[in-house]
Amino acid sequence: MVSRHLRHLLARTNQKKPKLRKKPKPQNEEIPGILPGVNPGWIHQEEPPGETWGGLWEPPGPQGGAGPSKIGIESHRFPSYKMGGMGVVTMAVVAPKRRGRHRAPELWWFLQGVAISTYAKYCYNKLQKAALTGAKKGLKKPNIEEIRHAKNAVFNPSMFGSSLQDIVAMQKERYPDRQLPWVQTRLSEEVLALNGDQTEGIFRVPGDIDEVNALKLQVDQWKIPTGLEDPHVPASLLKLWYRELEEPLIPHEFYEQCISHYENPEAAIAVVHSLPRINRMVLCYLIRFLQVFVQPANVAVTKMDVNNLAMVMAPNCLRCQSDDPRIIFENTRKEMSFIRVLIQHLDTSFMEGVL
């Protein structure tokens, strides 16, 4: 039996609901929760006059008078290589309105002296890299030092995520005679100084994520802390540096040659010799470094033979641009074989003493 209360509910449910009249859409449609009162048509114009458009906007107060804040808005077009089209980034910066610049000096200089495009381009590049390499994972929220470092990175480029050419240019004033990136050689030396060549699972076992992040902050300030004890930490950061290079260590235009000659030592070495000079030097330094670890006495302890080292290092040197899982899977084997051939056959004696 159906209870009287349930029958009553069913009867109400089956009743036809009266049609509600739709409210007319306001002419200046708001962006809910973000920029109330701002017409999106003004921000995202169909035919913007250039690559950058926007301006400053002061929302009205509750009685229609002057509002308590000022919003700087800019939109920027960027080529989206991943999607094969154009991308748009809109930046909005809200600052308290003030009579003088001293009430919020950092925001005053931000709005008056620094183009929002500087921040927009930086954020867009970060999004592009995240789309290609995946988002980063951490065990903790960023601390104050990491947040401060991220803010400064807009104006002081990091050695992580930059191109080899830019990294060499960054160190030119500090180390004018260096031929190799300081970050590459110092982290490699630190791995060996901490007996990484006698540590089981080196380059396979990850270092503590928080220690790796802390070391990364120090390295970006041209420092190597003296209290390091775990070789997995600099080893993990070294792999991260290779992986995050703006362009892969072996540039895209050489990728097909690499996977075509993965079993031919002479052809593989010829590919290395055809690389741009800085890429060739950095790759040869890496191979010479890995050749230390494949010595039988070291392999007996680390359990990382040439196959294991090629497996963990190949993704940091070569990047497959295909989105097809079958092609990625097939090329992974070829990438590993190419790096293994280099470790076994590339003569790196000319790198002796090169920094």
C-alpha positions in Angstrom: 0.0 0.0 0.0 1.2 3.5 -0.9 0.9 5.9 2.1 -1.3 8.9 1.8 1.8 11.2 2.2 3.6 9.5 -0.6 0.5 9.7 -2.9 0.4 13.4 -2.1 4.0 13.9 -3.1 3.5 11.9 -6.4 0.5 14.0 -7.3 2.5 17.2 -6.7 5.3 15.9 -8.8 3.1 15.1 -11.8 1.5 18.5 -11.8 2.5 20.7 -14.7 4.8 23.4 -13.6 4.0 26.9 -14.7 6.3 28.4 -17.2 8.6 31.0 -15.9 9.2 34.1 -17.9 12.9 34.5 -18.7 14.5 37.7 -17.5 15.8 39.9 -20.3 19.5 39.5 -20.7 21.4 42.7 -19.6 23.1 44.6 -22.3 26.4 44.5 -20.4 26.6 40.9 -19.3 28.7 40.4 -16.2 31.4 37.8 -15.6 30.0 36.2 -12.5 32.4 36.1 -9.5 35.3 37.6 -11.4 34.7 41.1 -12.8 31.1 42.2 -11.9 29.9 44.9 -14.3 32.5 44.4 -16.9 31.3 43.7 -20.4 33.2 40.7 -21.8 32.7 42.1 -25.3 35.0 45.0 -24.2 37.7 42.5 -22.9 37.5 39.9 -25.7 36.9 41.9 -28.8 36.1 39.9 -31.9 38.7 41.9 -33.9 41.2 43.2 -31.5 43.4 46.0 -32.8 46.6 44.1 -32.1 48.2 41.3 -30.1 47.4 43.2 -26.8 44.3 45.1 -25.9 42.6 46.3 -22.6 43.0 49.0 -20.1 42.2 50.2 -16.5 38.6 50.0 -15.3 37.2 51.5 -12.0 34.0 49.7 -10.9 31.3 52.0 -9.5 30.6 52.1 -5.8 27.3 50.9 -4.2 25.6 54.3 -4.6 26.9 54.8 -8.1 29.8 56.9 -7.0 33.5 56.1 -7.2 34.3 52.5 -6.2 36.9 51.3 -3.7 39.2 49.5 -6.2 40.8 49.7 -9.6 41.1 46.8 -12.0 43.8 46.5 -14.7 42.7 44.3 -17.6 44.7 43.2 -20.6 44.2 40.4 -23.1 47.0 38.9 -25.2 47.1 36.7 -28.2 49.7 34.0 -28.4 50.4 31.3 -31.0 49.4 27.9 -29.5 51.8 25.3 -30.9 50.1 22.5 -29.1 46.7 23.2 -30.6 47.9 24.6 -33.9 46.1 27.9 -33.5 46.0 31.0 -31.3 45.5 31.3 -27.6 44.3 34.2 -25.6 45.2 35.1 -22.0 43.2 37.7 -20.1 44.9 39.1 -17.0 42.9 41.1 -14.4 44.7 42.7 -11.5 42.6 44.2 -8.6 44.2 46.9 -6.4 42.6 49.0 -3.7 41.9 52.6 -4.8 44.1 55.1 -3.0 44.7 58.8 -2.9 48.5 58.4 -3.0 50.9 55.8 -4.2 52.1 54.9 -0.7 49.0 53.0 0.4 49.8 50.1 -2.0 53.2 50.8 -3.5 53.8 47.4 -5.0 50.4 47.4 -6.8 50.8 51.1 -7.8 54.1 50.2 -9.6 52.5 47.0 -11.0 49.6 49.0 -12.6 51.6 52.1 -13.6 55.1 50.7 -14.4 54.8 47.1 -15.4 52.8 45.9 -18.4 50.4 43.2 -17.5 51.6 41.5 -20.7 54.8 40.6 -18.9 52.9 38.5 -16.5 50.5 37.2 -19.1 53.2 35.9 -21.4 55.0 34.3 -18.4 51.8 32.5 -17.3 51.0 31.4 -20.8 54.4 29.9 -21.3 53.9 28.0 -18.0 50.6 26.7 -19.2 52.2 25.6 -22.5 54.9 23.7 -20.6 52.3 22.1 -18.3 50.4 20.9 -21.4 53.5 19.3 -22.9 55.2 17.8 -19.8 52.3 17.5 -17.3 51.6 19.3 -14.1 54.0 19.1 -11.2 53.1 17.3 -8.1 54.2 18.1 -4.5 53.5 16.8 -1.1 52.9 20.2 0.5 51.6 23.6 -0.4 54.3 26.1 -1.5 56.0 27.8 1.3 56.8 31.5 1.5 60.2 31.1 -0.1 58.8 29.2 -3.0 56.1 31.8 -3.5 58.6 34.6 -3.4 60.8 32.8 -5.9 57.8 32.3 -8.3 57.1 36.0 -8.2 60.7 37.0 -8.9 60.9 34.4 -11.7 58.8 36.7 -13.9 61.7 39.2 -14.0 64.6 36.9 -13.2 64.2 33.8 -15.5 64.9 30.5 -13.9 67.6 28.1 -15.1 64.8 25.5 -15.2 62.4 25.6 -18.2 64.6 28.0 -20.2 66.5 27.2 -23.4 70.2 26.2 -23.4 71.0 29.5 -25.2 69.2 31.6 -22.5 70.8 29.6 -19.7 74.3 30.2 -21.1 73.4 33.9 -21.5 72.3 34.1 -17.9 75.6 32.9 -16.6 77.8 34.9 -19.0 78.4 37.7 -16.5 79.2 35.3 -13.6 81.1 32.7 -15.5 82.2 34.3 -18.8 84.6 31.4 -19.6 82.2 28.5 -19.0 81.2 26.5 -22.1 78.6 24.4 -20.3 75.6 25.4 -18.1 76.7 25.9 -14.5 73.6 24.1 -13.3 74.4 21.0 -15.2 78.0 20.6 -14.1 77.4 21.6 -10.5 74.5 19.1 -10.0 76.5 16.4 -11.7 79.5 17.0 -9.5 77.3 17.0 -6.4 75.9 13.6 -7.3 79.4 12.2 -7.5 80.5 14.1 -4.4 77.7 12.4 -2.4 78.9 9.0 -3.7 76.0 8.7 -6.1 78.0 6.2 -8.2 77.9 3.9 -5.1 74.2 4.4 -4.3 71.7 1.7 -5.1 69.0 2.9 -7.5 70.7 6.2 -8.4 68.6 8.1 -11.0 65.8 5.5 -10.5 64.9 6.2 -6.9 63.4 9.8 -6.6 64.7 12.2 -4.0 62.4 13.7 -1.3 60.2 16.1 -3.2 60.5 18.9 -0.6 64.3 18.6 -0.5 64.4 18.7 -4.3 62.2 21.8 -4.4 64.4 23.4 -1.7 67.5 22.6 -3.7 66.0 24.0 -6.8 65.4 27.4 -5.1 69.0 27.5 -4.0 70.4 26.5 -7.4 68.3 29.3 -9.0 70.3 31.7 -6.7 73.6 30.2 -7.9 74.1 28.3 -4.6 74.7 24.6 -3.7 73.9 24.1 0.0 76.6 22.3 2.0 74.3 20.2 4.1 73.2 17.8 1.4 73.4 14.1 2.3 71.2 12.2 -0.1 72.6 11.9 -3.6 69.0 11.1 -4.9 68.2 14.8 -4.3 70.7 16.4 -6.8 70.2 13.4 -9.1 66.4 14.0 -9.2 66.9 17.8 -9.8 69.4 17.1 -12.5 66.9 14.9 -14.4 64.3 17.6 -13.8 66.6 20.2 -15.4 67.1 18.1 -18.5 63.4 17.3 -18.7 62.2 20.9 -18.3 64.5 22.4 -21.0 62.4 24.7 -23.2 63.5 22.7 -26.2 64.6 19.1 -25.7 68.3 18.4 -25.4 68.2 16.7 -28.8 66.0 19.2 -30.8 62.8 18.1 -32.5 64.3 18.4 -36.0 66.8 15.6 -35.1 64.2 13.3 -33.5 63.4 11.2 -36.6 67.1 10.6 -37.3 67.6 9.4 -33.7 64.8 6.8 -33.8 65.9 5.7 -37.3 69.5 5.0 -36.3 68.9 3.6 -32.8 70.8 0.4 -33.6 73.6 1.8 -35.7 76.4 3.3 -33.6 78.1 5.1 -36.5 74.9 6.8 -37.6 73.9 7.6 -34.1 77.2 9.3 -33.4 76.9 11.2 -36.7 73.6 12.6 -35.4 75.3 13.8 -32.3 78.0 15.5 -34.3 75.4 17.3 -36.4 73.7 18.9 -33.4 74.1 22.6 -32.6 77.3 23.2 -30.7 75.7 23.9 -27.2 73.4 20.9 -27.6 76.3 18.7 -28.6 78.5 19.8 -25.7 75.7 19.4 -23.1 74.8 15.9 -24.5 78.4 14.7 -24.6 78.9 15.9 -21.0 75.8 13.9 -20.0 77.0 10.8 -21.8 80.5 11.1 -20.3 78.8 11.4 -16.8 76.7 8.3 -17.4 79.7 6.4 -18.6 81.0 6.7 -15.0 78.0 4.8 -13.7 78.2 1.9 -16.2 81.6 0.8 -14.9 81.2 -2.8 -13.6 82.3 -1.9 -10.1 79.7 0.8 -9.8 76.9 -1.3 -11.5 77.5 -4.0 -8.9 76.4 -1.6 -6.2 73.9 0.7 -7.9 72.1 -2.0 -9.8 71.8 0.5 -12.6 73.3 -1.0 -15.8 73.4 0.7 -19.2 69.9 -0.5 -19.9 68.5 1.0 -16.7 70.3 4.3 -17.2 69.1 4.6 -20.8 65.6 3.9 -19.6 65.5 6.7 -17.1 67.5 9.2 -19.1 66.0 8.8 -22.6 62.7 10.7 -21.8 64.9 13.7 -20.6 66.8 13.9 -23.8 64.2 13.1 -26.5 60.5 14.1 -26.8 58.1 12.4 -29.1 55.6 14.9 -30.5 53.0 12.4 -31.5 49.8 12.1 -29.4 49.2 8.5 -30.7 49.8 6.1 -27.8 50.9 3.3 -30.1 53.6 5.6 -31.7 54.7 6.9 -28.3 55.0 3.3 -27.0 57.0 2.1 -30.0 59.3 5.2 -30.0 60.0 4.8 -26.3 61.9 1.6 -27.0 63.9 3.3 -29.9 64.7 6.3 -27.7 66.1 4.1 -25.0 68.2 2.1 -27.6 69.6 5.4 -29.0 70.8 6.6 -25.6 72.2 3.1 -24.8 74.2 3.1 -28.0 75.7 6.5 -27.2 76.6 5.4 -23.7 78.4 2.4 -25.1 80.0 3.8 -28.2 80.3 7.6 -28.0 83.9 8.8 -27.5 83.7 11.6 -24.9 87.4 11.9 -24.1 87.5 15.3 -25.6 85.2 16.5 -22.7 87.9 15.9 -20.2 88.2 19.0 -18.0 85.6 21.0 -20.0 83.3 23.1 -17.9 
